[in-house]
Amino acid sequence: MKDSANTTLVPGKGRILSLDALRGFDMLWIIGGSGIINALAKNSDAGWLKALDLQMDHVTWNGFHFFDLIFPLFMFISGIAIPYSVKSALSKNPSRGKLVIRFLKRMVILVVLGMLYNGVFKDGFANARYASILAQIGIAYFFASLIYTFSGSVKSTIFWIAGILAAVSVMQLFIPVPGFGPGVFTPEGSMNGYIDRLYLPGRLTYFNGIFDALGILSVVSAIGITLMGIIAGKILQDKTFSEYRKTGILALIGIVLIPIAVILSPVYPIIKVCWTTTYNLLAGGISFLLIALFYLIIDVWGFQKWSFFFRVIGMNSVFIYLFGRIVPVDEITGFFAGWIIKPAGGVGEVIGALVIVAAEWLLLWFMYKKKVFVKV
């Protein structure tokens, strides 16, 4: 079994190891890496640890922390895989109609898994929250895959990105919300919240039920960063480019996008929960720089051994995301390691956080050794 987001192959070289490593690096912070930083900062007076710990949480509204990169980076990585998976599928001569069914199936599975993550099947469908991270990934992946399959050139993909981000910008900046007017960036007055209150089924969970960070307009905007990933995938796939040229192009795109987002931010704020275009550009720019860096170090220079830790996580990313939600890992590890953790006081918190990550990683390593890669 293989996760379809992992089917990134280069002829003659096997997997693009940097992509698995970057996905694993991204997932590490969700499955416990941030908890390690939090425990270290809590039990230390080091100012740099306090500053680092601040980055391990989302900004409430306006601004950007490292943790605000985790979700869009994962979507960007999913986008990188699309040119490879579509090319691989088309090489087996299926019709594009069959590909569409495959994309649709993946979307439906991720939407259902997102409902599982939200506890819909545990708590019932009354007042359930249907919006989820996995649903947003699935929907954005579906539309990005359709766009690539039927108009897959880099030029057309750039037009689609520009069109989507321009449409989102116009809606957020210029179309008035009844009772508030245009360009209002508050939970009550934003176009995102207005659309969600009208059309998003289920419970809205942000700001006393008037807003959802994973709502309709956020999903539309998120298609943009998935398409940015497709651009990166096409660059990596291009046999006419040298490895260093690929690295340079990826880095250059990132270097261009980041200042654009920062320059625009005073009039068009960077807001993750609204998935503003400036947020999209900033997160996309950083994602381009990260894939350029990982690709250069791992696939071009060949320094691969250090990345094994991350690749083990990255090759079963959806599994470990759901596993950590469904299985009480902290309770299980505490049951077996409490005799070490409890007597150690503050240091025990650090040990406990490390044990959680170690337990999850060992499970993933066992799956890796057995060649079990959960398919979505």
N, C-alpha and C positions, 0 to 999 in steps of 0.2 A: 504494500500500500504506500502511496505517496501523496502528500499534501500538494494539491495542484499549484499552490503558490510557491512551491519549491522546485518546480520543473524548469530550472534555469541552466541550460546546458550550452557548452561551447564545443563545437566539433573538435575532436582530437584532444581535448583537455578535460572532459567531464564537466562537473559542476563549476559554476562560478563560486568559488569558496567564499569570496568576500561578501556575497549576498546573503548566504546562510549565516555568516559571522555577524553581519550588521543586523540581521533580523534577531539573532540571539542576543546581541548587545542591547537592542531595543527592548526585548522581552524581559531581560534580566531585572530591570528596574521595576517592572510590574510584579514579578513573582517573588520579590523579596530584597532586591538590591537597595531600594529606597529605605527599607526597614533597617538594613545594616547601617546606612549613613545616619538615619534617625537615632539609632541606639548609640552610635559613636558620639554624635553631637550632644546628645542628652547627658552623657557621662564624661564629657570633656569640656575644658574651658577654652579650647582652641578656637580662635575666631574664624579661621578658614573652614573649620568643620561646621560652625553655625551658619556660615554663608552658604556652604554646600547643601546643608540640610534645608535651607530656605528654597533651594531649587528643586527639592524633592516633593513639591506639592504644587497643585495648579493655582494659577492666579484666579481670584474670585471673579473678576470681570475684565478690566482693562489692563493690558500688559502681557508679559511673556516670561515664563520660567522654563527651565530645562524640561520639567515634567510635561509641559504643554506641547513638547515635540514628539512624545512617545507615540501617540495615536496617529498623527499625520505621517510620521516616518514609516510606520507599519503599512499605511495605505500606499505610500510612495514605493515601498519595496514590493508590494503586491503588483503595482503597476509595472515595475521593471520586469516582472516575470511574464507579463502578458504576451509580448512579442515572441518569447521563446515557446510558451505553451501553445499559442495559436499556430506558430510555424510547425511545431511538432505534430499537432493535430492535423493540419492541412497536408502534411507529408504522407499521411495515411489515407488521403483522398476521401475524407468525409465531406458531405455537403455543408455549406454554411448554415443551412437550417438545423442540422444536427449540432453544430457548434452553439447556435443560439439556445437550443434546448439544454445543452450542457451548462452554459452560463446561467440560464434560468434556474436549473436544478441547484447549482451552487448557491445562488442568491437565496432561494427558498430555504435551503438547509441552514445557512448562516442566520437568516431571520428567525427560524425556529430555535436554533441554539442560543440566539440572543434572548429569546423569551425564556428559555430554560435558565440562562444566567440571571435574568431579572426575577426569577422565582415565580413566574406565571403558573407553572405546573404544580408548584407547591402551595401557593396562596389562592389560586383560582383566577378566573378571568374577570371577575368583578373588580373594577377600579385597577386593572392591571396596567403596567407600563410596557408598551410595545416597542418604543424606541430603544435602541441599544447600540453599543459599539459594534458588535458583530453584524447587526442588521445594516448599519451604515457602511461597513466594509463590503458586505455582500451586494448592496444596491449600487454603490459606486463602482465596484468591480464589474458588475453586470453591464452597466451603461458604458464604462470605459472599454470593456472588451468588445461590445457591439460597435462602438466608434472605430476601434482599431481594425476589427475584422472587415468592416465594409468601407472604410476610408483610411487605410493604415499608413499613409505616408507621413513623414515627420511634418511636412508643411501643413497638411490638413489637420493633424493633431494639434499643432500650434494654433490654428484658427479656432478649433473647438475649445481649447483652453481659454483663449482670449474672449471668445463669445460667451462662455459660461461665466467667467469671472466678471466680464463687463455687465452681463445681465444681473448678476448678484449685486454688483456695486450700484447699479441704477436703482434696484429695488430697495437696497438698504439706505441709500443716500438721498434719493430724489422722489420716491413715491410716498405720499403722506399716509401715515397711520391715523385712522379716525380718532380724534380727540387729542392727538399729539403732534401731528404734522410730519414732514419728511426729515430724514437724517437724524432721528433721535436714537441714541444708543443707551437705552435703559431697558431692563427686563420688561417693563410695561409698554414702553413706547417704541421698541424696536420692531422692525418688520418681521424678524424671526419669530418673536413671541406672538405677534398678531396672527400670523399664518398658522402657527401651531394651535393657538386657541380656537381657531376656526375649523381646522381640517385634520389635525393630528389625532388619531384615535388613541384612546387609553388615557392614563394619568400623566400629567406633566409634573416633573419632580423638582424643578428648580424654582426658587424664590416663591415658595408657598403656592405652587401649582399654577403659575402663570407663564411658565417658560420651560423649554427643554433644550439642553445643549445639543442633543442628538436629533433635533427636529427636522422638518422638511427642507427648509432653506439651507441648513447646515449640510444636509446630505447632498443637495445639488452642488453646493460650493466644493464639497469634498471630492466630487468627481474630477475637479480640476487638478488636485494634487496627485490623484491616481493617474491621470493623463500625463502629468509631469514625469511620473515614474516610467511611463511608456516611452517618453522621449529619451530618458536615461537608458532604458533597455535597448532601444534602437541604436543608440550610440555604441553601447557595449557589443552589440551584435554585428556592427558594421565591419566587415573584413578589410575594407579599404583603408581603415584608420589603424595606425600603429597603437600599441598599448599606451604609450606615453601621450599620444595625441588624444586618445579617448579620455585619459585622466585629465588632461588640460582642458578639454572642452567641458567636461562635467564640472570641474572646479570653476571655470570661467562663468558658466551659467549661474552657479551659486553666488559667485562674487557680484554678479550684476543684480540678481533678484533681491538680495538682502538689503542693500542700501535703498532700493526703490521702496521697499516696505517701510523702512525707517523714515525716509523722507516724507512719505505720504501719511504716516501715522498721526501727526498732530491734527490733521483734518479728517482722516479716515482711520480711526483707532484700531489697534491690533487686539482683537477680542476673540479668544478661542471659542467661547460658548456660542458666539454668533457666527463663527467661521467666516469672519470678514475677509475680503480679498487681500488686505494687507497681512493678515495672519497667514493666509494661504501662501503668499509670496515669501514671507519670512521663513515659514516652516519648510517650504519647497526649496528655498535657497540653501538652508542648512542641510537638508537631505541630500542635495546635489554634492555639497562639499564632503559630507560623510561618506557617500558611496565612492567618490573620487579618492578619498584618503584610504579607505579599506581596500579598494581595488588596487591601488598603487602598492600598498604594503604587502598584501596577501597574494594577489594574482600576478602582479608585474614583478615585484622584487622577490617574491617567493618565500617571504617570512610567514609560514603557515602554522607552525606548531602551536604558537601562543593562541591562535584563533580557535583551536579545537574546543575549548571550554564554551565559547559562544556558539559554535556551529552545532553542538549537541542540543542546545536550547532551541536554536533557530529552525531545526529540522522537524520539530514537533510543537510549533508555537501555539496553534489553536488548541491542541490537546492540553498543554500545561496551563493555558489561560483558563480553560473550563475546569480543569482538575483543581486548581487553587481555589476556585469558587465553590465547588461541590464538596470537596474533601477537606475536613478541618486539619490541615497540615500542621498548624501550630500546636493544636492539642495532641496530635499523634507524636510529634517530635518531643513535646514537653513530657509526655507520658514516659518516654524512654530515656530522655536526657535531663529530666528535672533534677536528678540527684547531683548533676554538675552545675546546672543553671541557677538553682535557688540559693545555694550557699555562697555563690560568687557575687551577690549584690548587683551593683550597677554593671559590672563586667559581665555578669550572667545575662543581662539583656542583650549585650553584643554577641555573646556565645549563642544565645537562643536564636537570634536573627541569622547568624551564620549557619546554624544547624538546619534551619528551615530551608535555606537556599541549597545547602549541601544535599539534603534529602531529596529535594525536587530534582536537582541535577543528576544524582545517582539513578533515580528512576528513569530520567531521560536518557542517560548513558546506557542503561540496561536495554531500553527500547532501541537505541541506536545500534548496539551490538547485535541485537536480534533482528535488525533491519525492519523494525516496526515503525512506520511513519503514517500517522493518522491522516486519512484522506478526507478532504472536504470539497 
